[in-house]
Amino acid sequence: MALAAAISMSAQLRLNLGDESPVRKLNIAEMAITNLYVDSVDEQKLVEDAIRGMLEKLDPHSSYTTAKQTRSMTESLQGSFEGVGIQFNVAQDTLLVIQPTLGGPSEKVGILAGDRIIAVNDTAIAGVKMEREEMMRRLRGKKGTKVRLTVIRRGIADKLTFVVTRDKIPVKTIDAVYMIRPKLGYIRIGSFGATTYKEFMEGVDSLKNHGMKDLILDLQDNGGGYMQAAVDIVNEFLHKNDLIVYTEGRRAKRQEYRADGNGRLLDGRVTVLVNEYSASAAEIVTGALQDQDRAQVVGRRSFGKGLVQRPIEFKDGSMIRLTIAHYYTPSGRCIQKPYKKGELADYEMDIENRYKHGELYSADSIHFSDSLKCYTLRRHRVVYGGGGIMPDFFVPLDTTQYTAFHRQLAAKSFIINANLRYIDGHRSELRRRYPTFEKFKSSFEMPKDVIDKLIADAAKDKVVPKNDDELKQTMPQLKLQLKALVARDLWDMSQYFDIINGSSHIVQKAIEIMK
């Protein structure tokens, strides 16, 4: 009977293959494989692979994500997730609380920085080699649900138990806000999400209260996000009816975004910082401010993503993000770097190719065709399209700043682990000794024995400097990084960047220009 049914279906499929549409053909192929293939198949995976196969033949940014991947991707953009509200790291197979979220559910019940969470609802998560993602899964849950956390606290012999009621936890997209010099503010945006504009304006208010007249806007390593967030931020800098960006595609008519003239940053000088990892929405901001001659741009040529994606959601929570248009800066530049459809490998090697061609070390290695030439709208300065935003002031990558030894120490977690051990054992002492960040910044130095132990631990794992010169060259940046990490754990990311920016050539060039 089963054989007869299969033969009948096979015959029916042949009959239907005459004048079918491409969609019908795809549908029949899926039915045939599911029902006739010699081995059992996962129909869900079969369909997902087919979708991915179609998208891979298009541009590099059209993509498919499963329901789980979609949730993870959108959490950081939507501005919140539901959980217990802690920043943590995993040290020696144990979850160590770096900071509880201010006003969050964990802080409300008394969980402190430095606490070790060893069990969640009586399930051990310490000493069992549990993956970080699995720890996060157990801590997160629906708003209003309760979770019991077992905690070990330094100086207390008994284990502590806290019942935490999960809640909405805000996700910050702005990394740092502080006065980098008198009258000169600094804001670093990590990504563009649903709350970025609100966070940005709160940062602006804070800096203005501290006397800000001019601004450094740091978009280094910012991979983009919501275009509307970028548009809203640019709107604060431009006058009424100034063009911010426009989009256009085969089926998408030209859509323009213009300033409403009610911005609060119409005066004062602005410098935007970018590098080879600044992309998408970060390039919208940079391109608009550069084309309107509202800001100077410092750094290296940005990534070059000028494609607009529309999300197409499925009932199971999965999603296609399909490219429907290009975006263009006010001068008409398309920032998307060249690509060949279906050839993703070469596209993904672009940054590495820039290294090989010397572009990251010398502006003279970058050559633009005259056909890509455009002009800024007020001063009529020459700018180029065809792949990323070229800065007005080029800052070469300094390969001597981070030695190969330093990169190995970071990659194998020796630096972060040394910091975690140190802050865990000295948090209370450090808070007493350095009641203000200003005092910490001016006088703290990482103890020599901490660094010696770090180097010794690395040597046990055969991570050693090539010679004494490399070790000597590594030390200044290693000490600065450790100091910045301690500042982060005692205060926040703004203090981390306040310290680490002291060695950033791009940031220091911006300060020099702003003088």
Summary of the structure (lengths in Angstrom):
residues: 515
radius of gyration: 26.6
end to end distance: 86.2
largest distance: 86.2
contacts: 1572
relative contact order: 0.09
helix: 42%
strand: 21%
